[in-house]
Amino acid sequence: MSTAAMTNRISGASPRFEARMAGVLFVLTVMTAAIIEIFVRGSLNLAAGLIAVSGMIAVTLFFYDILSPVSRSLSLFAASFNLTGLALEALRVQPQGVNIAVVFDGFYCILIGYIVFRSASLPRILGVLMALGGLGWLTFLSSALANYLSPYNLALGVLGEGLVCLWILVGEHSTLEGAGQRGMKAQPGATTTAI
């Protein structure tokens, strides 16, 4: 099968399928990352970390494709934040002990939360929770602040992203099938340009 034919086949996938794939990949990636943190040491840690980063890159691209009908430019902006953070994570960049990759993920979560909140097809509470999760990750800009607010900042981040993941895995996706060009539509009166 040629690359063009495969690309057309993938781009023709239903939004429901894309949402489920993003959810499954997210769960597998988080489980992989947790196992790596707990059990893997040495050179295997680097290789396993790259596998987890690769999974999150795929999740980011799925989310971009699913949410781009709501706001293509804002979805691209959000994806660029997460992809930058994932690149920093792969390179293990941590200036002055700050996990900067988590901070980039925080900006990504806030932007995705805003897009989900604007969507006519997704529960608005998921957008709010995702944005709150992003605020939790942003506390990692300061190691002292992150340590002071721990475990509450972690709980916000995990809860926000986890509930969005749970919804895309088991939630009602019938609204994704017929609501707009690729499964979503902007709310009436909402502009589709980035703010």
C-alpha positions in Angstrom: 0.0 0.0 0.0 1.4 3.4 -1.0 2.0 6.2 1.5 -0.7 8.3 -0.1 -3.3 5.6 0.0 -2.4 4.9 3.7 -2.6 8.6 4.5 -6.0 8.9 2.9 -7.3 5.9 4.8 -6.1 7.3 8.1 -7.4 10.8 7.4 -10.8 9.2 6.6 -11.1 7.6 10.0 -14.2 8.5 12.0 -13.8 11.0 14.9 -15.1 8.3 17.2 -12.3 6.0 16.2 -9.7 8.8 16.5 -11.0 9.6 20.0 -10.9 6.0 21.1 -7.3 5.6 19.7 -6.2 8.8 21.5 -7.7 7.4 24.7 -6.1 4.0 24.4 -2.7 5.5 23.5 -3.0 8.0 26.4 -3.7 5.2 28.9 -0.9 3.0 27.6 1.6 5.9 27.6 0.7 7.0 31.1 1.1 3.3 32.3 4.4 3.0 30.5 5.7 6.2 32.0 4.6 5.1 35.5 6.3 1.7 35.1 9.4 3.4 33.8 9.6 5.8 36.9 9.1 2.9 39.3 11.0 0.0 37.9 13.4 0.9 35.1 16.9 2.2 35.7 20.0 2.8 33.6 20.1 2.9 29.8 16.8 1.1 29.5 15.2 4.1 31.2 16.1 6.3 28.3 14.8 3.8 25.7 11.5 3.3 27.6 11.2 7.0 28.1 11.4 7.5 24.3 8.6 5.0 23.8 6.4 6.9 26.2 7.2 10.2 24.4 6.4 8.6 21.1 3.0 7.6 22.4 2.3 11.1 23.6 3.3 12.5 20.2 0.6 10.3 18.7 -1.9 11.3 21.3 -1.1 15.0 20.6 -1.6 14.5 16.8 -4.9 12.7 17.4 -6.2 15.5 19.7 -5.1 18.1 17.1 -7.1 16.3 14.4 -10.1 15.8 16.6 -10.2 19.4 17.9 -9.1 21.3 14.8 -12.6 21.9 13.5 -13.3 23.9 16.6 -10.2 26.1 16.1 -7.5 25.0 13.7 -5.1 27.7 14.7 -5.6 27.2 18.5 -5.3 23.4 18.1 -2.1 23.9 16.2 -0.8 26.3 18.9 -1.7 23.8 21.6 -0.1 20.9 19.8 3.1 22.9 19.3 3.3 23.5 23.0 3.0 19.8 23.7 5.4 18.7 21.0 8.0 21.2 22.3 7.5 19.9 25.8 7.8 16.3 24.5 11.0 17.1 22.7 12.5 18.6 25.9 11.4 15.5 27.8 13.1 13.3 25.2 16.3 15.3 25.6 15.9 15.3 29.4 16.2 19.1 29.6 15.6 20.3 33.2 17.2 23.7 33.7 17.8 24.4 37.4 15.9 21.3 38.4 12.6 22.5 36.8 10.8 19.9 34.7 10.1 22.3 31.9 8.4 19.6 29.8 5.6 19.5 32.4 5.2 23.2 32.2 4.7 23.0 28.4 2.2 20.3 29.1 0.4 22.7 31.4 0.1 25.3 28.6 -1.1 22.5 26.3 -3.8 21.4 28.8 -5.0 25.0 29.3 -5.4 25.5 25.6 -7.1 22.1 25.0 -9.4 22.9 27.9 -10.4 26.1 26.3 -11.0 24.4 23.0 -13.1 21.7 24.6 -15.0 24.4 26.5 -15.8 26.1 23.2 -16.9 22.9 21.5 -20.5 22.3 20.9 -20.0 18.6 21.0 -18.1 18.0 24.2 -19.1 18.5 27.9 -17.9 21.9 29.0 -16.9 20.6 32.4 -14.2 18.5 30.7 -12.7 21.7 29.3 -12.8 23.4 32.8 -11.2 20.3 34.4 -8.5 20.1 31.7 -7.6 23.8 32.1 -7.4 23.3 35.9 -5.1 20.4 35.3 -3.0 22.6 33.2 -2.8 25.1 36.1 -1.6 22.3 38.3 1.2 21.5 35.9 2.2 25.2 35.6 3.1 25.2 39.3 6.2 23.3 38.2 7.7 26.5 37.0 8.9 26.9 40.5 10.3 23.9 42.4 9.5 25.6 45.7 5.9 26.3 44.6 5.5 22.8 43.2 6.8 21.2 46.5 4.6 23.5 48.6 1.4 22.7 46.7 2.2 19.0 46.3 0.1 16.7 46.1 -2.7 19.1 45.2 -1.1 20.3 42.0 -0.5 16.7 41.0 -4.1 15.8 41.8 -5.4 18.6 39.6 -3.2 17.6 36.7 -4.0 13.9 36.9 -7.7 14.5 37.5 -8.1 17.0 34.6 -6.2 14.9 32.0 -7.5 11.6 33.4 -11.2 12.6 33.2 -10.8 13.8 29.6 -9.1 10.5 28.8 -11.9 8.5 30.5 -14.5 10.4 28.6 -12.9 9.8 25.2 -12.5 6.1 26.1 -16.0 5.4 27.3 -18.1 8.6 26.8 -20.9 9.3 24.4 -19.4 9.9 21.0 -22.5 10.0 18.9 -22.2 13.8 18.9 -18.8 13.4 17.3 -20.1 11.6 14.2 -22.3 14.2 12.6 -21.5 17.5 14.1 -19.4 19.3 11.6 -16.7 18.5 9.1 -14.5 16.3 11.3 -16.7 15.6 14.2 -17.0 18.9 16.0 -18.4 22.4 15.4 -17.7 25.7 17.0 -20.4 27.1 19.2 -22.7 29.6 17.5 -21.2 33.1 17.5 -17.7 31.8 18.4 -14.8 32.8 16.2 -12.4 30.2 14.9 -9.3 32.3 15.2 -6.8 32.1 18.0 -7.0 34.8 20.6 
